[in-house]
Amino acid sequence: TGRQVYELEKKFKVKRYLTAPERSDLAKLLGMSETQVKI
């Protein structure tokens, strides 16, 4: 969704590489899989 893209872009502008726990938390928050957040 547009919100998911917005949140992902916002997060990756601040921190390009997420740790596994950060990726997991962001995936849960956005209703996405960790793999989707990683790409």
C-alpha distance matrix in Angstrom:
0.0 3.8 5.4 5.2 6.4 8.7 10.1 10.8 12.5 14.3 15.6 16.7 18.5 20.5 21.2 20.8 21.8 20.8 23.3 22.6 22.5 20.2 17.7 18.2 17.7 14.5 13.2 14.5 13.1 9.4 10.3 10.4 13.7 15.9 16.0 12.4 12.9 16.2 15.1
3.8 0.0 3.8 5.4 5.2 6.1 8.6 9.9 10.6 12.2 14.3 15.5 16.5 18.7 20.0 19.8 21.5 20.8 23.7 23.6 23.5 20.6 18.6 19.7 18.8 15.2 14.8 16.3 14.3 10.9 12.8 13.0 16.2 17.8 18.1 14.4 14.1 17.2 16.1
5.4 3.8 0.0 3.8 5.5 5.0 6.1 8.5 9.9 10.4 12.2 14.2 15.4 16.9 18.3 18.7 20.2 19.0 21.7 21.7 21.0 18.1 16.6 17.4 15.9 12.5 12.7 13.8 11.2 8.3 10.9 11.8 15.3 16.6 17.6 14.2 13.2 16.6 16.3
5.2 5.4 3.8 0.0 3.8 5.4 5.2 6.1 8.6 9.9 10.6 12.2 14.2 15.8 16.3 16.4 17.4 16.1 18.6 18.4 18.1 15.3 13.3 14.3 13.4 9.8 9.5 11.2 9.3 6.0 8.5 8.5 11.7 12.9 13.8 10.5 9.5 13.0 12.8
6.4 5.2 5.5 3.8 0.0 3.8 5.5 5.1 6.1 8.5 9.9 10.5 12.1 14.5 15.2 14.7 16.3 15.9 18.9 19.2 19.5 16.5 14.3 16.1 15.6 11.8 11.8 14.3 12.6 9.5 11.9 11.0 13.6 14.2 14.3 10.8 9.8 12.5 11.6
8.7 6.1 5.0 5.4 3.8 0.0 3.8 5.5 5.3 6.1 8.6 10.1 10.7 12.7 14.3 14.6 16.8 16.3 19.5 20.3 20.1 16.7 15.4 17.3 16.1 12.3 13.4 15.4 12.9 10.5 13.7 13.5 16.3 16.5 17.2 14.0 12.2 14.8 14.4
10.1 8.6 6.1 5.2 5.5 3.8 0.0 3.8 5.5 5.1 6.1 8.6 10.0 11.0 12.3 13.1 14.7 13.6 16.5 17.2 16.6 13.2 12.3 14.1 12.5 8.8 10.5 12.4 9.7 8.1 11.7 11.8 14.3 14.2 15.6 12.9 10.4 13.2 13.7
10.8 9.9 8.5 6.1 5.1 5.5 3.8 0.0 3.8 5.4 5.2 6.1 8.6 10.1 10.4 10.3 11.7 11.0 14.2 14.9 15.2 11.9 10.2 12.6 12.0 8.3 9.5 12.3 10.8 8.9 12.0 10.8 12.6 11.9 12.7 10.1 7.4 9.7 10.1
12.5 10.6 9.9 8.6 6.1 5.3 5.5 3.8 0.0 3.8 5.5 5.2 6.1 8.8 9.9 9.6 12.1 12.5 16.1 17.5 18.0 14.5 13.2 16.0 15.4 11.8 13.2 16.1 14.3 12.5 15.6 14.4 16.1 15.2 15.5 12.9 10.4 11.9 11.5
14.3 12.2 10.4 9.9 8.5 6.1 5.1 5.4 3.8 0.0 3.8 5.6 5.4 6.7 8.9 10.1 12.7 12.6 16.0 17.8 17.6 13.8 13.5 16.2 14.8 11.5 13.9 16.2 13.8 12.8 16.4 15.9 17.7 16.7 17.8 15.4 12.4 14.1 14.5
15.6 14.3 12.2 10.6 9.9 8.6 6.1 5.2 5.5 3.8 0.0 3.8 5.5 5.4 6.2 7.7 9.6 8.9 12.2 14.1 13.9 10.2 10.1 13.1 11.9 8.9 11.7 14.1 12.2 11.9 15.3 14.5 15.8 14.2 15.6 13.9 10.4 11.7 13.0
16.7 15.5 14.2 12.2 10.5 10.1 8.6 6.1 5.2 5.6 3.8 0.0 3.8 5.3 4.9 4.6 7.3 8.1 11.8 14.0 14.8 11.3 10.7 14.2 13.9 11.0 13.1 16.2 15.0 14.2 17.2 15.6 16.3 14.2 14.8 13.3 10.0 10.3 11.0
18.5 16.5 15.4 14.2 12.1 10.7 10.0 8.6 6.1 5.4 5.5 3.8 0.0 3.8 5.7 6.3 9.8 11.2 14.8 17.4 18.0 14.4 14.3 17.7 17.0 14.2 16.6 19.4 17.7 16.9 20.2 18.9 19.9 18.0 18.5 16.9 13.7 13.9 14.3
20.5 18.7 16.9 15.8 14.5 12.7 11.0 10.1 8.8 6.7 5.4 5.3 3.8 0.0 3.8 6.6 9.3 10.1 13.3 16.2 16.3 12.7 13.6 16.9 15.8 13.6 16.6 19.0 17.2 17.2 20.6 19.7 20.6 18.4 19.5 18.3 14.8 15.0 16.2
21.2 20.0 18.3 16.3 15.2 14.3 12.3 10.4 9.9 8.9 6.2 4.9 5.7 3.8 0.0 3.8 5.7 6.7 9.9 13.1 13.7 10.4 11.2 14.8 14.3 12.5 15.3 17.9 16.9 17.1 20.1 18.7 18.8 16.1 17.2 16.6 13.0 12.6 14.2
20.8 19.8 18.7 16.4 14.7 14.6 13.1 10.3 9.6 10.1 7.7 4.6 6.3 6.6 3.8 0.0 3.8 6.5 10.0 12.9 14.5 11.6 11.3 15.1 15.5 13.4 15.4 18.6 18.0 17.6 20.2 18.2 18.0 15.2 15.4 14.9 11.7 10.4 11.5
21.8 21.5 20.2 17.4 16.3 16.8 14.7 11.7 12.1 12.7 9.6 7.3 9.8 9.3 5.7 3.8 0.0 3.8 6.7 9.5 11.7 9.5 9.1 12.8 13.9 12.6 14.2 17.4 17.5 17.5 19.6 17.4 16.5 13.2 13.5 14.0 10.9 8.9 11.0
20.8 20.8 19.0 16.1 15.9 16.3 13.6 11.0 12.5 12.6 8.9 8.1 11.2 10.1 6.7 6.5 3.8 0.0 3.8 6.5 8.0 5.7 5.8 9.3 10.3 9.5 11.4 14.1 14.5 15.0 17.0 15.1 14.2 10.8 12.2 12.9 9.5 8.3 11.4
23.3 23.7 21.7 18.6 18.9 19.5 16.5 14.2 16.1 16.0 12.2 11.8 14.8 13.3 9.9 10.0 6.7 3.8 0.0 3.8 5.5 5.2 6.1 8.5 10.0 10.6 12.1 14.3 15.3 16.5 18.0 16.2 14.7 11.1 12.8 14.4 11.4 10.1 13.6
22.6 23.6 21.7 18.4 19.2 20.3 17.2 14.9 17.5 17.8 14.1 14.0 17.4 16.2 13.1 12.9 9.5 6.5 3.8 0.0 3.8 5.5 5.1 6.1 8.6 9.9 10.5 12.3 14.2 15.4 16.1 14.2 12.1 8.5 10.7 12.9 10.5 9.5 13.2
22.5 23.5 21.0 18.1 19.5 20.1 16.6 15.2 18.0 17.6 13.9 14.8 18.0 16.3 13.7 14.5 11.7 8.0 5.5 3.8 0.0 3.8 5.4 5.0 6.1 8.6 9.8 10.6 12.2 14.3 15.1 14.1 12.7 9.8 12.8 14.5 11.8 11.9 15.7
20.2 20.6 18.1 15.3 16.5 16.7 13.2 11.9 14.5 13.8 10.2 11.3 14.4 12.7 10.4 11.6 9.5 5.7 5.2 5.5 3.8 0.0 3.8 5.4 5.2 6.1 8.5 10.0 10.5 12.3 14.0 13.1 12.5 9.7 12.6 13.3 10.1 10.6 14.2
17.7 18.6 16.6 13.3 14.3 15.4 12.3 10.2 13.2 13.5 10.1 10.7 14.3 13.6 11.2 11.3 9.1 5.8 6.1 5.1 5.4 3.8 0.0 3.8 5.5 5.2 6.0 8.6 9.9 10.6 11.9 10.2 9.1 6.1 8.9 9.6 6.6 7.2 10.8
18.2 19.7 17.4 14.3 16.1 17.3 14.1 12.6 16.0 16.2 13.1 14.2 17.7 16.9 14.8 15.1 12.8 9.3 8.5 6.1 5.0 5.4 3.8 0.0 3.8 5.5 5.1 6.3 8.6 10.0 10.4 9.2 8.0 5.7 9.3 10.5 8.4 9.6 13.1
17.7 18.8 15.9 13.4 15.6 16.1 12.5 12.0 15.4 14.8 11.9 13.9 17.0 15.8 14.3 15.5 13.9 10.3 10.0 8.6 6.1 5.2 5.5 3.8 0.0 3.8 5.4 5.2 6.2 8.7 9.9 10.0 10.1 8.7 12.4 12.6 10.1 12.1 15.3
14.5 15.2 12.5 9.8 11.8 12.3 8.8 8.3 11.8 11.5 8.9 11.0 14.2 13.6 12.5 13.4 12.6 9.5 10.6 9.9 8.6 6.1 5.2 5.5 3.8 0.0 3.8 5.4 5.0 6.2 8.4 8.2 9.2 8.1 11.2 10.4 7.5 10.2 12.9
13.2 14.8 12.7 9.5 11.8 13.4 10.5 9.5 13.2 13.9 11.7 13.1 16.6 16.6 15.3 15.4 14.2 11.4 12.1 10.5 9.8 8.5 6.0 5.1 5.4 3.8 0.0 3.8 5.5 5.3 5.8 4.7 5.5 5.4 8.6 7.8 6.1 9.2 11.6
14.5 16.3 13.8 11.2 14.3 15.4 12.4 12.3 16.1 16.2 14.1 16.2 19.4 19.0 17.9 18.6 17.4 14.1 14.3 12.3 10.6 10.0 8.6 6.3 5.2 5.4 3.8 0.0 3.8 5.5 5.1 6.3 7.5 8.2 11.7 11.1 9.9 12.9 15.4
13.1 14.3 11.2 9.3 12.6 12.9 9.7 10.8 14.3 13.8 12.2 15.0 17.7 17.2 16.9 18.0 17.5 14.5 15.3 14.2 12.2 10.5 9.9 8.6 6.2 5.0 5.5 3.8 0.0 3.8 5.7 7.8 10.2 10.8 14.0 12.6 10.8 14.2 16.3
9.4 10.9 8.3 6.0 9.5 10.5 8.1 8.9 12.5 12.8 11.9 14.2 16.9 17.2 17.1 17.6 17.5 15.0 16.5 15.4 14.3 12.3 10.6 10.0 8.7 6.2 5.3 5.5 3.8 0.0 3.8 5.5 8.8 10.2 12.5 10.3 9.1 12.8 14.2
10.3 12.8 10.9 8.5 11.9 13.7 11.7 12.0 15.6 16.4 15.3 17.2 20.2 20.6 20.1 20.2 19.6 17.0 18.0 16.1 15.1 14.0 11.9 10.4 9.9 8.4 5.8 5.1 5.7 3.8 0.0 3.8 7.0 9.6 11.8 10.0 10.1 13.6 14.9
10.4 13.0 11.8 8.5 11.0 13.5 11.8 10.8 14.4 15.9 14.5 15.6 18.9 19.7 18.7 18.2 17.4 15.1 16.2 14.2 14.1 13.1 10.2 9.2 10.0 8.2 4.7 6.3 7.8 5.5 3.8 0.0 3.8 6.6 8.2 6.3 7.0 10.3 11.5
13.7 16.2 15.3 11.7 13.6 16.3 14.3 12.6 16.1 17.7 15.8 16.3 19.9 20.6 18.8 18.0 16.5 14.2 14.7 12.1 12.7 12.5 9.1 8.0 10.1 9.2 5.5 7.5 10.2 8.8 7.0 3.8 0.0 3.8 5.3 5.2 6.5 8.8 10.4
15.9 17.8 16.6 12.9 14.2 16.5 14.2 11.9 15.2 16.7 14.2 14.2 18.0 18.4 16.1 15.2 13.2 10.8 11.1 8.5 9.8 9.7 6.1 5.7 8.7 8.1 5.4 8.2 10.8 10.2 9.6 6.6 3.8 0.0 3.8 5.4 5.1 6.1 8.9
16.0 18.1 17.6 13.8 14.3 17.2 15.6 12.7 15.5 17.8 15.6 14.8 18.5 19.5 17.2 15.4 13.5 12.2 12.8 10.7 12.8 12.6 8.9 9.3 12.4 11.2 8.6 11.7 14.0 12.5 11.8 8.2 5.3 3.8 0.0 3.8 5.4 5.0 6.5
12.4 14.4 14.2 10.5 10.8 14.0 12.9 10.1 12.9 15.4 13.9 13.3 16.9 18.3 16.6 14.9 14.0 12.9 14.4 12.9 14.5 13.3 9.6 10.5 12.6 10.4 7.8 11.1 12.6 10.3 10.0 6.3 5.2 5.4 3.8 0.0 3.8 5.4 5.5
12.9 14.1 13.2 9.5 9.8 12.2 10.4 7.4 10.4 12.4 10.4 10.0 13.7 14.8 13.0 11.7 10.9 9.5 11.4 10.5 11.8 10.1 6.6 8.4 10.1 7.5 6.1 9.9 10.8 9.1 10.1 7.0 6.5 5.1 5.4 3.8 0.0 3.8 5.6
16.2 17.2 16.6 13.0 12.5 14.8 13.2 9.7 11.9 14.1 11.7 10.3 13.9 15.0 12.6 10.4 8.9 8.3 10.1 9.5 11.9 10.6 7.2 9.6 12.1 10.2 9.2 12.9 14.2 12.8 13.6 10.3 8.8 6.1 5.0 5.4 3.8 0.0 3.8
15.1 16.1 16.3 12.8 11.6 14.4 13.7 10.1 11.5 14.5 13.0 11.0 14.3 16.2 14.2 11.5 11.0 11.4 13.6 13.2 15.7 14.2 10.8 13.1 15.3 12.9 11.6 15.4 16.3 14.2 14.9 11.5 10.4 8.9 6.5 5.5 5.6 3.8 0.0
